[in-house]
Amino acid sequence: MSPKEPPRRRVPAPARPRPPARGPAAKKFKLGSHRPRLRLVSLGLTLVMLAFVVRLLQVQAVDASAYAAKADKNRYASYALPAERGKITDRAGIALATSVDAYDITADPTLFTPEATKIPDAADQAAALLAPLVGKGQTELAKKLKTPRTRYVVLARRQTPQVWNQIKDLKKVFTEKAATDRAKGGPGANVLAGVLNESSTKRVYPNGDLAAGILGYVNAEGKGGGGLESSLNKELAGTDGKISYAQSGGRRVPTAGTHETPAVPGSDVELTIDRDIQWMAQKAIADQVAESHADRGYVIVQRSDTGEVLAMANAPGFDPNNIAQANAAAMGNAALQDAFEPGSTAKVMSMAAVLEEGVATPETHVVVPNRLQRGDRLFKDDVDHATWNLTLNGVLAKSSNIGTILAVEQLGKTDAQADSVLYSYLRKFGIGLPSGLGFPGETPGILAPANKWSTSQQYTVRFGQGLSLNAMQAASVYSTIANGGVRVEPTLVRGTKGPDGRFTPAPAPKQTRVVSEKTAKTLAQMLESVVGDAEGTGTKAAIPGYRVAGKTGTANRVDPKTGTYKGYTASFAGFAPADNPKITVYCAIQNPTKGSYFGGQICGPIYKQVMEFALKTLQIPPSGAQPPNLPVTFGGND
């Protein structure tokens, strides 16, 4: 038996030391509850989520369309598609104004910043390179290239393809230079990388300054700035289209949808102008204005029977291809915008009233003294002379102021009655009224009512002073006589051709009977004496083979700067063939200061040159009958 193991002794565990008591008695420590904190956090998260939900509802439900529109606006880029401007042609379809392909030079300013190019003055360098090519100031271009917060600016509009090709070649040079620079470890910046282009059109005038006063010009915005380009802008301009496409980072997304509304081209406008006759009229008047050292001059060529204007020439003129270099004083259409006293060419209206009222005939005797006292003035003719024994025809042929005053006195028992009758005829001839062309800036002239005429006007109006008109109105007077006494409003437009190719004729011009056919025929014969009779004042206007009817004019001129009489207006008006009138020509030169200032001397030759060219151009045959040779004098002169 093994000996018994002694019983194990239980050793008590050492007692844990107690923390020393603080104070008189130890306090118990209690942990805070986590539930309030969780509730507070849950409430906060709930409020945040609620705010998000409310905002989401507002964006997706309440303001959905507005935000969608903003998104589309930022995502889609929209640009106008310019409509092709219609052509302006002469009566034969020859282009006088047309549009050709061009480019608007644009740029992305963000590509010219120092950050993008690593060049502090990239915009200035680019501006210096572009300025001589696009014809803009370097400072102006640099300012545009530095425009903040935009990726699109227009540097120059309607530049020719040649200009864009020059810019492209320059960009290529700088691209190659940048590549070389990068290969050497440099920044390799191309200061022209941000220069771009957009297709556009440019208005050109193939014949330079030909008919510029009629055509006008197109301004930098592509709208008519003068002449027919302005008054017919709506027909010529057409309707611009629009294209919208998706973009990203300023670039077009090719796979996204594109919305396009095509542009509708403008209509072509066909004028009544004949290019060749216009050229001759313009050359003739420009040469004479230069030779006479005159302020300006104009020539009108009109179809006597239809009122169509075949030419309307001004000198000096301007080139609508280069408006920047044009003289502002020459940029209008002086033939329609100048109001001037016509002088003796207006005597034909006084004679028309006398004949139509039956108070005289071409052979009526008129004794013309050297001086005539009327009212507060002593009237005289252009030349001193002994007493003339003239017929009424002779008064017109020799352009006697005194004879015209005496003839018009027969229209009434008193001067007031005679003035009233004369005034009614002047108005029927269109004096003091719009011509009917509807041309921008056209003057109606000045014709005061007869009861407002001053004492001197009562007599000066009879021979063409104290009233004013424009060159078109003066030509229209003679076309009225040539057309058998019926005034046809002048026209410049034959019709328009729309984008569909359909031609629409212009409305028929208004016609007004002014004098009888008999009176008109008699006047035509009297006007032949001015040119055909040796004693007439218009012998330099004679054209071999054709009977010519015409009248000279030399009027005191009102200086537009001072409002006083200074210098002269020289003029000549007439039509041919006198026995079967087809063409009317009117010429006037303002303030000739070298050589003669008489209308018969300086405008008569222009009339002959232009009329002869027009007759041949239109293939109008020569006259077949001899003129009547009405008497100029009676019984001999003292």
C-alpha positions, 0 to 999 in steps of 0.5 A: 500500500502506497503511503498516503500523500499528505493532504494539499494545503490550500493557499489563499489568493493574494488580495487585489489592492484597492485604489486608495479612497478619495475623499471621505467615500469613493464615488461610483463611475457610470458609462453614458448611453449610446442611443441618444447619439445614434438618434441624433446622427440618424436625424441629421442623416435623415434631414440631409437625405430629405434635402437631397430628395427635395432638391432632386424632385425640384430638378427632375419634376418642377424645374426639369424643362429649365435644366434640360434647356440649360443642358442642351444649351451647354451641350449644343452649339448653334450657328447661323447659316448665311443665305446667299445674297441675290445678284443684281444684273443689268437688263441683259443679265450681266452681273453688276453685283454678285457674291463669291465664296469667302471666309470669316476668320475666327479664333479660340482665345483659350489657345492664346493664353500663356498657360496654353502656349507657354509664351507670355505674349502669344496673342500679341505675336499672333495679332502682329502676323494676322493684321497685314493679312486681314486688313485689321489693326494689330491692337484690335486683333490682340484685344479680341485674342485676349477675350476672357471666358470665351472660345470663339471670336470673329477676327475679320469677316468676309475674307477672300479664299486667297487671304485664308490660304495665306493664313493656312500657309503661315500656320503650316510654317509655325506648325513645322517650327513648333515640331522642331522646337519640341524635338529639341526639348522646347515648348513647341508652341504654335501661336497661330494654332487657335486661328480658324475659319468659317465659310461665308460670302463676300459681295463683289462688284465685277465692274468696279465703280460702274453704276455704283451710285445706283447699286450702293454697297453692302456693309460689314454686317452683310446688309445693304448700306446704300442704293438698291442694295439697301432699298431691296435688301429684303429681296436680295438677302434671303433668309438665314438658316441655322445649324445645331450640333452637340459639342464637347470641350468646344469641339463638335461630336461627330456621332451626335445628332445635328439639326439643320434648317437650310438657308433660303437664297435671296432673289436676283434683281434685274435692272433696266440699266444697260451696262454698255450705255452706263459705261459710256455715260459714266466715262463722258461725264467723268471726263468733262467734270475733270476737264471743267474742274467742276464739283460734280456732274450727272447723266441720265439715259431713259427710254422715252416710251417706257420710263426705263432708266438705261443709265444713271451716271455720277462723277465723281463716283466710288468703288463699292469693292473698297468702301474704306477708301471711298470719298464720303461725299461721292458715295451717294447717288447725286443724280437723285439726291442733289436738288438744283435750279435747272435754268433754261431746260425748264422753259419747255414746261412754260412753253407746254403750258402756253401751248396747251392753254391755247394762248400762243402758237409756235409762230406767235410774235414776241418782241423781246427788248434788251431789258424788262422791268418786272416787279422789283427787278430788271430782267435780261437775257444771257447776252446783250442784244438789240430788240429781238423780233422772235416767234414763240419758237424763236424764244425757245431756240434762243433761250430768251428769259425775257421772251419766256416771261412775256409768253407766260404772262398770257396765261392769266389776266394777272400775274397771280392767275398766270402763276397759278396756271403755270404751277399746275403744269409744273406739278403735273410734270412731277416737279416738287414730287417724288419721281416714283423710283423710291430710291433711298435719299432721293429729293423731291426738289422744291416747288413752293405753292404759287401764292407763296412765290416772292415778287422775283419768283413770279418771274424767275420760275418761268425760266427755271430759277426759284424752283429746284429738281433732281436730274431724274425729274429733269429727264422725265420732263423731256421723256413726257414730251417725247412720249406724246405728253404722257408722263411714265414714272421712271423705273430702275428694276425690271423684275426679280428672279426667286430661288425657284428660278421664276421671274416676276416682272416689276409692277407697271409704272404709273402713267399720267397725261400732262399735255395733249399729243398735239402739244407734245408734238409741237414742242418736239418740233420747237425743240428741234430748232434749238439744235437744228437752227443756226441761231439755236443754242444747242447746235453742238448736240446735233447727230448726223442722220438723226433729228434731235430735239433738245434744250440748253440750260445755264442757271445760277447755282446755289452754293450748298455751303453758303446758301448763296448764288455762286457759279453755274449749273450747266445742262442739256436735255433732249430726245431722239429721233425727234420724229419718232422718240425712243431715248431721252438724255439729260446732262448737268455739270455743277460749278464748272470753273475752267473753260465755258460754263454754258450748257450748250458748250459743255453739256451739248457734246456729252449729250451727242456722245451718249445719245449717239452711242445709245442709238447705235447700241439699241439699233435705232434707225436714223430719221426718215423725214426732214424737220419742219424748220419752224421760223425763229424770227419775224420781220428782221431784228433791229 
